[in-house]
Amino acid sequence: MRGFNAWKKVFIYSVALSGILINTGYAIGSLSALFEPGVILFCRQTLAVLASFEVGWVLLLLWFLFDPGRRRGVLLLSTVPILLASGAHSLLRGAGGSELVTNLAMVLGYCGCFLYAHHLAVAIAEKPN
């Protein structure tokens, strides 16, 4: 049973680390696009907000890693911006048909990982080592 708990923790940390890596990539991409020549002021302002949001989310997920049992709500909360950002991205790109369905399936699967990690963190919080 002890080995099973270790795998639960590995899954929880893996989900959080994947979120950290994805948000770090988006933050770097937003910051690099922010300083490209020819970007209009409105886009620069939007990219600055996006970059600060992504950096803030990375810090929030890093904070979660230090005490996943008590801070498990971060995982639950993380599903909201994942769904909103993906939906907005698909709509702005004009995705339709199979591309939209594929994107939706991938995003729902990824959100499912966050929800399952939250469920595992609840069990770990209730039963300390």
C-alpha positions as CSV (number, residue, x, y, z in Angstrom):
1,M,0.0,0.0,0.0
2,R,2.9,2.3,0.7
3,G,4.1,2.0,-2.9
4,F,0.7,2.9,-4.2
5,N,0.8,6.1,-2.2
6,A,4.1,6.9,-3.7
7,W,2.6,6.6,-7.2
8,K,-0.2,8.9,-6.2
9,K,2.3,11.5,-5.2
10,V,4.3,11.0,-8.4
11,F,1.1,11.6,-10.4
12,I,0.2,14.7,-8.4
13,Y,3.6,16.2,-8.8
14,S,3.7,15.3,-12.5
15,V,0.5,17.1,-13.2
16,A,1.7,20.2,-11.4
17,L,5.0,20.1,-13.1
18,S,3.3,19.8,-16.5
19,G,1.3,22.9,-15.7
20,I,4.5,24.7,-14.7
21,L,6.3,23.7,-17.9
22,I,3.3,24.7,-20.1
23,N,2.8,28.0,-18.4
24,T,6.5,28.8,-18.5
25,G,6.5,28.2,-22.2
26,Y,3.5,30.5,-22.7
27,A,5.2,33.2,-20.5
28,I,8.4,33.0,-22.5
29,G,6.5,33.1,-25.8
30,S,4.4,36.1,-24.7
31,L,7.5,38.0,-23.5
32,S,9.4,37.3,-26.6
33,A,6.4,38.4,-28.8
34,L,6.1,41.5,-26.6
35,F,9.4,42.9,-27.8
36,E,9.1,42.1,-31.5
37,P,9.2,45.2,-33.7
38,G,5.9,46.1,-35.4
39,V,3.6,44.9,-32.6
40,I,0.9,47.5,-32.0
41,L,0.4,49.0,-28.5
42,F,-2.9,47.1,-27.9
43,C,-1.2,43.8,-28.6
44,R,1.7,44.7,-26.4
45,Q,-0.6,45.5,-23.5
46,T,-2.4,42.2,-24.0
47,L,0.8,40.3,-24.2
48,A,2.0,41.9,-21.0
49,V,-1.1,40.9,-19.2
50,L,-0.8,37.4,-20.6
51,A,2.8,37.1,-19.5
52,S,2.1,38.3,-16.0
53,F,-0.8,35.8,-15.7
54,E,1.4,32.9,-16.9
55,V,4.2,33.8,-14.5
56,G,1.7,34.2,-11.6
57,W,0.3,30.7,-12.4
58,V,3.7,29.2,-12.4
59,L,4.4,30.7,-9.0
60,L,1.0,29.4,-7.8
61,L,1.8,25.9,-9.0
62,L,5.3,26.0,-7.4
63,W,3.6,27.1,-4.1
64,F,1.3,24.1,-4.4
65,L,4.2,21.7,-4.7
66,F,5.4,22.5,-1.2
67,D,2.2,21.2,0.4
68,P,0.0,19.4,-2.1
69,G,-2.3,18.0,0.6
70,R,-3.4,21.3,2.0
71,R,-3.2,23.3,-1.2
72,R,-5.0,20.9,-3.4
73,G,-7.6,23.5,-4.4
74,V,-5.0,25.0,-6.7
75,L,-5.4,21.9,-9.0
76,L,-9.2,22.3,-9.0
77,L,-8.9,26.0,-9.7
78,S,-6.4,25.4,-12.5
79,T,-9.0,23.7,-14.7
80,V,-11.0,26.9,-15.1
81,P,-8.3,28.9,-17.0
82,I,-7.3,25.8,-19.0
83,L,-10.8,25.5,-20.3
84,L,-11.3,29.2,-20.9
85,A,-8.0,29.8,-22.6
86,S,-8.3,26.8,-24.8
87,G,-11.9,27.7,-25.8
88,A,-11.0,31.3,-26.5
89,H,-8.0,30.2,-28.5
90,S,-10.1,27.8,-30.6
91,L,-12.7,30.5,-31.2
92,L,-10.2,33.2,-32.2
93,R,-8.5,30.8,-34.6
94,G,-11.8,29.9,-36.1
95,A,-11.2,26.2,-35.5
96,G,-14.1,24.1,-36.5
97,G,-15.0,20.5,-37.2
98,S,-12.5,17.8,-36.3
99,E,-9.9,20.3,-35.1
100,L,-12.3,21.7,-32.6
101,V,-13.4,18.3,-31.4
102,T,-9.7,17.1,-31.1
103,N,-8.7,20.2,-29.2
104,L,-11.7,19.8,-26.9
105,A,-11.0,16.1,-26.2
106,M,-7.3,16.9,-25.4
107,V,-8.2,19.8,-23.1
108,L,-10.9,17.8,-21.3
109,G,-8.4,14.9,-20.8
110,Y,-5.8,17.3,-19.4
111,C,-8.4,18.9,-17.1
112,G,-9.3,15.3,-16.1
113,C,-5.7,14.8,-15.0
114,F,-5.9,17.9,-12.8
115,L,-9.2,16.7,-11.3
116,Y,-7.9,13.2,-10.6
117,A,-4.7,14.7,-9.1
118,H,-7.0,16.8,-6.8
119,H,-8.9,13.7,-5.8
120,L,-5.6,11.9,-5.0
121,A,-4.4,14.9,-3.0
122,V,-7.6,14.8,-0.9
123,A,-6.8,11.2,0.0
124,I,-3.2,12.0,0.8
125,A,-4.3,14.9,3.0
126,E,-6.6,12.7,5.0
127,K,-4.0,9.9,5.5
128,P,-0.5,11.2,6.3
129,N,2.4,8.9,5.7
